[in-house]
């Protein structure tokens, strides 16, 4: 409604000039005008908690702003424990602790505003089945994916397959033991003689927030005439089961025998039980170092802190722009369930362990919208194109920088704060030299403590600068490279090809066989399909037994040495022909390890210093001090009294100085 005219004209104000109001409009701080105003007592509490926070960070030698930026439960617990101990005489009620907590949240928000910390949410990429194919292809074929033991490779493949199929969190996946797995043969619905294999997994260790949740059981049937064995979880799961000899039937030792089994007459299933004594053994296990070699532990489950970097590194090698992690599979599973006509919203919430649909909508639903143009205009949806547009494979670019160049690393070393910490570190090292003592011999002293602090501070600062610089390099590449590609095309120049996945000389035979077996086409007959699956399972079983002996790329000298050894017809039983006296730079542990190839067993090191480092770091450091140890040379059965006795024995008897 228009204001009523009371007959009185508005007279021009003479108190302030027009320029005054123009300046007011420019200088007005809208944030201060609209922000919540707190009473003096609240402001005093905020100042108090802010002061406590800075005192705590000063006491623990932490940067207060950086710590607030990446705050964790551990930091909060430690801060409030420190606060309660410091104010134990004046803080005695739970409500007071809650007040401090509320004030800390406001302090964090104000500090975030004052220091312009990032407020936008991280992108939550969705990983589809076709994106998983690219990751698995890189996992098996790229020479940059190196693991201490090849079982890690097979385990990582199965974790990704199960994460995509079940949508479970990483903690639930890594907690699967053999008691949670059931293998069953069921009749084929198409009345074929060959029964179908059903693998069922119960995920009990689910997230317990807001109360314990019911365990979900997932049935994973085999896919007839599987178009791609690389995506088949049956092949990977059965390979791990056979590798661990997990089946209870003593004669069931190979996949050939599994596929020969039939369901007894009058029955609707045939259970294939696993060994009861292996019920508590984790399916996904970590490595352990022994005197002889790296082996897979029987008790320790694979850690989440190991899984996440492996997935992130795999996505980076594949060339994906956004980081890959367990939750990218979980979000992909959630989107697939949401788009399926066979699964209701209630079933989706049960599968994802959500109490209601709002959790999925707020945290898992993709913000990349479907084909709304087709819906609005009444057209046929372009589902395949929109699925490709919302997936992670579209960002694959092997040319994208993944590491800093040597020149860029040198640039980081020239940063003033990095140079300052490096000078402090060198000064402490000079102090060690002046005192004529090694760093390890000074453990427990204040000097050693200061050195470790300086070392960690220098390493942490350098890594932060490297990460920030790499982010800038990637952003610059993302902006400039498309322009370069377009210009090359318009000028008639050849397009720059992406780097293909490299296969180098040191990719061993077991891995090559696994690649050949997994990248096969579907067959037409049941017999050929069983043989195809059997070959793939056997290839992965052999791969699970293989240790990656070199944790890095081998040098040209190593490659030439292996080629030379391969050209020589080595005896079938190498251990029986080895002389008692070794070469001066041969490792007696490697000579006695029959799990290694002949070339690795006969390897000679460049110098005795290299042999000594290898001998102590790779083998002897994993032997308990003072415990008897057998001579590892295959033709020597002497029992020695500890590591020092072994070194003397190796020098006198086998002529190798370690």
N, C-alpha and C positions, 0 to 999 in steps of 0.2 A: 504494500500500500504506500502511495506517495505521501510525503509529509504535508500536513496542512499548512497553508499560508496564513500566518496570524496578522498579516498586514504590515509587519515591521521588516524593513529591509536590513540585510546584514551589512554592517558598516565595516570598512577596511581597517584591520588592526594596524596600529602604529607602534606597538610594543617591540616587534621584531621585523626585520627586513625580509624580503623574499630569499635573499642569499642564505639567511640563517636556517630556513627550513630546507633549502636545497642541501646545505652541508649536513643537516641532521639526517636526511635521507641517505646520504652517502656513508656516514660514519656510524649508523645505527647497527649495533651488534644483536642480530636476531637471536643468536644462541643464548646470550645472557638474558634476553628479554623473556624467552620461552622456557628456559630451563627451570627445573624445580628448585624452589628456595627452601633451604633448611634453616631450622632455628639455630641459635648460637650454641646450644648444647650439642646438637648433632654435628655442627661444624667442628666443635672442639673434639668430639669423638673421632671424626675423620682425621683430624690433624694428629691425634694421639696414635691411632693405628698406623698412619703413614710413618710416624716417627719410629714406632716399634718395628715396622717392616724394614726400614733403612738400617736400624740398629742390628736386626737379625742378619741382614745381608752383609753388613760390615763385619759382624762376628764370624760368619761362615765364609767370608771372602768371596762373595758372589755379587754380580752386578744386579742392582735392584730392578731396573727396568727390563733387562734381558730375562731375568728370572720370572717376572710377572708375565712376560710375553709368552713364555713356554712353560707355564706353571703346571705342575702335576700333583697327583694325590700324595706322592712321597714328600714333595716340598711343603704342601699344606700341613701334612701331619707333623713334619719336623718343626715348622714355624709355630704351630699352636702348642706343641710340646714345649718348645723353648719359651713361649709366652707364658704358659701356665707355671713353669718353674720360676721364671723371673718375677711373676706377680702372684706367687702362691699365698702371700699374706693379705692381698686385697681382692683377689678373684676367687670366689668360693661358690658361685651359683652357676647352674647350667645356662640360665637365661643370660647371664653376663657373657658367657662364651658365645652364645648365639648373636648377641649384639656386636661383639668383636668381628664375628664372621660377616655379618651384614655390612659393617663398616669397611671391612677389607674388600668386599665386592665393589663398593662404591669407589674406594681408593684405586682399585685396579682400573675401573672404567675411566676415572679422571686422568690417571697416568697414561692410559691408552690414548685418550684424546690429546693430552699435552704433547706426547711424543709421536703423534700421527701413526700409530700402529695400524696395521691392516685389519679391516673389519669385515671385508667381504668373505663369504664362505668359500672353502676350497671346492673345486670342481669334483663332482662325483661321477666318474666315467662308468659306463655300462659295457660289459664284455660279453659279446654273443658267442655262439658256438663257432662261427667262422673266424672270430678273433682268437679263440682258443686254438684253432687249427694252426694259425700262424705262430703262436707261442710254442706249441708242441713241435712244429717243424724246426724252429730255431733251437729248441732244447736238444733235439737229436742230431741235427746236422751242423750246427755252428761250432767252429773250433774255439770260440771264445767262452763257451759254457763248459767250464772245467770244475770238477768236484773232487774232493779227496777220495771218495769211493763211488763207483758207478751205481751202486744201489740208490744213492741220493738222486740220481737222474730219474730212475724208474719211480721212486717214491714221489718226486715232485710232479711227474706226469700224472700219477693216480690222484694226488691231492687236487690238482687242477680239474681233472675229470669229475671227481666227486663233488668239488665245490660248485661246479656248474650244474650238475644234475640235482643235487640236494639243497643247495643254497645255504649250507651250514656255515657257521662262524669257524674261524681257524682253530679256536680252542677245542671245539667239538670234533673237528676232523682229526686233530693230532692226538686226541684221547682215545681213539678207536683201538681196542684190543681184539685178540682173536676170539674171545668169548662173545663179542658183539657181532660176529660174522657167521652167516649160515649159507651153505651151498646146497642146493637141491636140484634134482632132475625132475622135470614135469613133462607130461605128455604134450606132443606137438598139436596145437589146435587144428592144423591142416592134415592131421592123420599121417604125417610122415614117420618113418621108423625111428629116425634120430630124435631122441628126447631133447628138450630145451633146458638150458642151464639158467637157473635163477639164483642170483646172489642177493642176499638180504642183509642189511646193516642196521643195527640199532644205535642211535646216537643218544647216549644218556647224559654226557657231560655238556649240557647246554647252559646258556646264560641264566643265572639264578636271580637276577634283579627282580624285585617285586614278587618273590616267592619262587619255589621250585616249579619247573615246568615238566610236563609229561614227556617221556622219551618217545621220539618219533622213529618208526621203523620204515625203511625205504626198501622196496623190492626193485631190483635192477635186472630186467630180463635181457638175454642176448638178442641181438638184432639179426634176423635171417639175412644172409647175403649182405653183410655189413659193407657199405660202400667205402668206408675208410677205417682201417684198423687203428689208425693213429688216434682216433677219438673214442675208441672202444675201451671202456673201463674193465670189461671182462678179461681182455688179454693181459692188461697190466696187473689186475688183482690176482689172477691165477698164476702169473709169473712169480709174484711175491710169495704166494702160498706154497708153490712147488719149490721155490728157492729155499724156504725155511723148513721144507719137509713137514708141513703142518697137518696133513691128512692123517686120520687115525688108522685107516686101513694100511697095513704094512706094505702091501703090493702096489698101492696107488702112488707111484713115484714119478709119473710123467703124464703130460697132457694126452698122449696117444691112448693111454689106458683109461683116462677119464672119458674120452669120446667113444670108447668101445662099450661103456656101461649102458645097460638097458633097465627099464622099470620092470620089476617082477610082475607076473600076471596077477590080475585082480587088485593091483595097487594103483593109486593115483599119483604117487611120488616116490622118489628114492632119495633119502637123506644121505649126504656125503659129509659125515661128521669130521670135525677137527680134533686134534689131540687135546685131552683135558689138561695135561700138564703145561700146555702153552696158553691157557685161558687168559692169564694176566699179562702176557707178553704184548707190548704195543706193536701195532702194524707198522707204524712209521717211527724208525729209531735213528738215533744219532751215532756218530762215529766215536771210536775211542782209539787212542794211540797205545800201541804195545811195543815191546822191544823189537819184535819181528817186523811189524807193518801196521798199517791202519786197518782196523777191523770194525765191523758193525756190532754195537752193543746189543745184548739180549734183554736188558732191563730198562734202559733210559730212552724215553720217548724223544722224538725230535722237538726241539724248542721253537716256539713262535718267533723268537728273536733270530733264529736261523732261517726260518721259512720266508719271512717278509723281505729281507734283503735279496734272497735268491729270486723271488718273483719280480721284484723291482728291477734287478739287474737283467733278468731275462727279457722283460718288456723293453728295456733300454737297448739291448742288443738287437731285438727284433726291429727297432726303429719307431716304436710308438711314442707319440708326443707326451701323453699323460702317463703318470706312474701306474704300474700294474700291481695289484695286491689282492689278498683274499676277498676283500669286500667288493672288488669289481666283478668277481664271479657271482657273489651273493646278489648284487643288484641286477646282474644279467639274468639270474634265475628268477628273481622277483618279477622282472618285466615280462619274462616268458610266461610265468604263471598267470600274470594279470591279463595277458593277451590271449590266453588259451580259452577256448570255448568249453573244454572238458573239465576245467578246474574252477570252482566257485571262489568268491572272496573269502569265505570262511575257511575253505581248505588252504588257500594261500596263506592266511594268517597262522594256521596251525603249522604249516611247513616251515614258515619263517620264524615261528615262535613269537608272534606278535599278539598282544591282547586285543587290538582293534585295528581297523584299517587306517586310522590316522597316522600310526607309526610308519606304515608303508608309504603313505602319501607324503609325509614330511621328510623322510630320510632315505627312501629307496626309489620312489617313482622318478623316472627320467624327466628332466626339464626340457628335453628335446621333443617337441610335440609331433604327433602323427600327421598324416596327410589330411589336414583340415580343409585344404582346397577341394579335394575330392568330395568330402562330406558336404561342404557348402554348395558346390556346383552340381552335385548329383553324379559325379564321375566314378569310375572304378578306381579304388585306392591303389596307389603304386607302392604296395607293401614292401617289395624286395628293395626298391630304390631307397625308401625311407629307412629301412632297417640298416642298409649299408651306410646311410648318412649319419645314423645315430651310433654306429659302432666305433670301435677303436682302430680297426684295420685301416680306415681311410687316412689316418695320420701317419702311417708307416713311411718312413723316409730314412734309409740307411746312411744318407749323406749328412744327416743332422749331427752336429757336434755332440759327442758324449763325454769327452775329456778335454782338459786344457792342453794346449800345445806347450812345448818347452819354453817358448818365448813368453807365453801368458803366465806360466808358472814363475818364470823369472821376474815378471812384472809384479806378481804378488809379493815376492821376496823383497822388492824395493819399496813396499809400503812403509811409511814411517813407523807405525806401531809394531809391525812385524820385525823391522830392523832393530827396534829398541829391545824387544823381548829376546831376539837372537843374540844381541850383544850381552844381555844379562846371562843368557845360557852359556855363552862362550867364556864369560868371566868366571862362572862357577866351574866349568871344565878346566880352566887354567888353574883354579885353586886346587883341584884334584891333582894336577900334574906337579904343582909346587910342593904338595905334601907327599908326592911319590907314592900314591895309592890309587887303586882302581875304583870305579864307581860301585861295583858289587861288594867290594870289601868294606865300604862305608855304610852299608845298610844299618838302619837304626840310629844314625847320628843326625844331628840337626842339619849338617851340611847336605847329607843325602836327601833329607826331607825338602830342603829349599831347592835342590836340583830337580827333584821330581815335580815339584810345583811349577817351576819355571819351564820344565819340559812340557808338561801338560798344557800350560797356558799358551806357550808358543804353538804347539800342535793344534790346539782348539782354535786359536785366532786365525792361523793360516788356513785351516779347513773352512772356516766361515767366509773368509775372503775368497777362497777358491770357489766355494759354492755360489756366492753372490756374482762373481765374475762369469762363471759358467752360465748362470741364468741370463745375464746380459748378452752373452755370446749367442745363446739360443734364441733370445728375443730378436736380436739383430738378424740372425739367419732367417727367422720366420718372416721378417719384413722384407729383406733384400733378395733372398733366393728366388721367390716367385717372379720378381721383376727381371732378374737375370735370365731365368728360363724363358720368359715371354720374349725378351729382347733377342735371345739366340734364335728362337723360332722365326720371328719376324724378319731377321736378317739372313735367314736361310742357313744358319749354322747348325751342325748336328746337336741334338739334345744330349745333355750329360746323363749317362746311364748310371743307375744306382748300383752300388757295389753288391755283388752276389755273395751269398754265404760261402765262406771259404772252407775247403776241406784240405787240410795239410797232411804231410807225410806221417805225422805221429798219431793220426786217428787209427786206433788199433782195430784188429780184425773183428772182435765181438761187437763193437759199435757199428761197423759197416754192415754186418749181418743183420743187426736190429733195424737199421735204416731200410735195407732191402726188403725185410719181411713186413714192416709196417706200411710201406708205400706200395701196396699191391692193390689190384683191382678186384672187384667182387667176382665170384665165380658163379656158374650156372647150376652145378650139381651139389648135392649134399656132401658127397665124399670129398670133392675138391675143396669145399668150404671148410670141412673139418681139418684137412691137411694144411690149408692156408692158415687157420688159427693155430694149429699145432706148431707149425714152423715159427710163427710170430712169438708164441709163448716160450718155446725153447730158446729163441734168440734173446729174449729178455731175461730168461733164467741165467744164461751164460753171461749176460751183461751185469746182472746183479752180483756175480762172483768176482768181477774185475775191479781191481784197485787202480785209480789214476795215479801212477807212480810219480809223475812229474806234475807239480802243482802250477806249472807255468809253461810257456812255449819253449820248446827245446831249441838249442842253438844249432847253427849249421854243422858244427863239429859233431853234435849228438846225432843229427840226422845222417851224416855221412857214416858215422860209426855203426848205426843200425843197418844202413844199406850194405856196408861191408860185412857185417855179421850175417845178414840175410843171404848174402851170396855164398857163404860158407855152409857146407852141409854139417850141421851140428849133430852130435850123437843124440840118440833118443833119451838116454839117461845121462844127462850132463853131470849130475852129482857124482857118478861113479868114475868119471874121467878127470875130475879136477885135481890138480896137484896139491900136495900139502902146503907147499910154499907158494904164496900168492904173489902177485905183482905188488910193488911197494905202495901203490895208491888204489888198491882194490879194497872194497868193504866186505869183510867176512860175513856180516849179517845179510847183505844182499846176495852173496854167493850161496848162502844156505837157504834162501827163500825160494822154494820151488813154485810159488804162486806167480813169481815174476817171469818175464820172458828171458830167453837166453841172453839177449843183448843187454838187458838191464842188470842181469846177474853178473855179467862179465865186464861191466863198465869200469873204466879207470878214470880217476879224477885228475884234474889238471895239475894239482900240487898236493903235497901232504897236508898243507893248511886247509884246503878244501875238503879233503878226506876227513880231517879231524872235526871240522864243523859238522859235516854230514853225520859222522859216527856218533857224536854227542847229541846233536839236536834231533836227529831222526830216530835213533835207537836207544842209546844208553840213558838218556834223561828220563825215559819211561820205565826204567828198572829201579825197584826200591833199593835204597842204600843198604849195604851190608848183607843183602840176600844172595844165596848161591845162584849161580847162573851157568848154564851149559854153554860150551863153546859152540857158536852157530855154524862153524865150518862143517859142511856135510860129511867130511871124512874124518872128523875129530869128535870124540865122545867124552872129553874131559869135563868134569864139573869143577868150576872155579869159585873162589870166595869173593864175589863182588866184582864191581866194575874195574877197579884198579888192577886186580889180579888178572882180569880178562885182557886189559890193555898190555900188560907185561907178557902174557901168554901169546897174544897176537904178534907182538914184535919178535919174540924169541922163536916161536914155533912156525908161524905163518909168514914172517918177514914183512909184515905190514905195520907201519907206525901210526898210531891213532892218538 
